[in-house]
Amino acid sequence: MAINRWDPFRDIAELQEEIDRVLGSAFPRRGEAATGNWLPPVDVKEEEEEFVLFVDLPGINEKEVEITVVGDQLTIKGERKVLEDREKFLRRERAFGPFNRSFLLRVPVEVDKVSATYKNGVLEIHLPKSSATKPRKINVQVE
């Protein structure tokens, strides 16, 4: 069993993200889908050796996405540009504008070994866990 250091602000950040997610979908604001203030959906998977994130970013150029890792916090920033209004749309539901997502991983990662690939509108980020956090078996010697 791993022992994690208590971070009083982690729970607050997670609660705030959950409230934003629930209230944002229950009470959509007028014009929000077309003007920004959107968050791309993200799946986070924890494996024994690494964390893997899958971020849906269709229609966004990979050069418009910025990924930073500091300690155990991952931040993904970018922007979906507004399409030109040459044609009149009957309905517009896709969100445009900047986005910013941050995740506390609770475990330090090997920053220099983080990798990301972008295929078919899905950004896949691999964050290898630091070797200092992996359990180590210690042999007991008998005297």
Residue, then its C-alpha position, 0 to 999 in steps of 0.5 A: m500500500a502506497i502512502n500519499r502525502w495529504d494535499p488539502f487543495r487537491d480535493i477542492a480542485e477536484l470538487q470544483e471540476e466536478i461542480d463545473r462539469v455538472l452545472g455546465s451541462a445542466f445549465p448551458r449558457r446562451g451562446e456558449a457553444a459558439t463562443g468558447n469557455w469549453l473543456p475538451p473531454v478527457d479520459v485518464k487511465e492509471e496503469e502500473e508504470e504510467f498514466v495515459l490521457f486521451v483528449d478529444l481535440p477534433g479540428i484542432n491543429e496539433k501545433e495549437v496545443e501546449i502540454t506542460v508538466v510540473g511535478d505531479q500537475l499536467t496542464i493542457k492548453g490550446e484553442r479551436k479557431v472559429l471557422e470563417d462565416r462565409e456561409k450562414f449556418l442554421r445551427r452551430e453547436r461546436a465550441f470554439g475558443p481557448f481551453n485549459r485543463s489541469f490534472l493533479l496526478r498525485v504521483p511524481v512523473e518522469v518529466d523528460k520521458v513524457s510523450a504525446t501523439y495526435k491521431n484522428g483528433v485524439l491527443e494521447i499523452h503518456l506520463p511514466k511514473s517516477s521510479a521513486t514512487k514504485p514499491r520496492k521489495i526489501n529482503v530481511q536478513v537473518e543473523 
